[in-house]
Amino acid sequence: MPGTRKLGRTTAHRKAMLRGMVTYLLENGCIETTLTRAKEVRSLAENMITLGKTNTLASRRAAMAFITKEDVVKKLFDVIAPDYADTNGGYTQIYKLGPRRGDAAEMALIKLTKFDNIKKDEKADKKADKKTEADDKAAEAETAKAE
């Protein structure tokens, strides 16, 4: 695991937390968390995106060993990594948000740099899925009427 920050947790708890955060970041594109956690998540997420760029069976298995959701791995290799094919590193950005109200912990927003492109692709995919579903339902209705 990159970094030496302990984040006030045991090793197993820290690894599980970071795996969950990286999975969530790749799934949704951005996370609001503490600054130190964001710095740890950045290195791990960038490693996962670099794995996604190689797109081999071994890299896919390595990503599956770390990322907790299978559909996020598919998204990483099919949607996210191709967007960064011509970029070497710097796949994430961290924005400082100021202190948290309850404990004054420094908060930050970590997001993928091409987050907007990924969201547009997902919206286009959803629209295409809805159109095909509507076409399928219309075809089924026509066949039902014909019978």
Buried (B, 14 or more C-beta within 10 A) or exposed (E): EEBEBEEEEEEEEBBEBBBBBBBBBBBBBBBEBBBBBBBBBBBBBBBBBBBBBEBEEEBBEBBBEBBBBEEBBBBBBEBBBEBBEEEEEEBBBBEEBEEEEEEEBEBBBBBBEBBEBBBEBEEEEEEEEEEEEEEEEEEEEEEEEEE
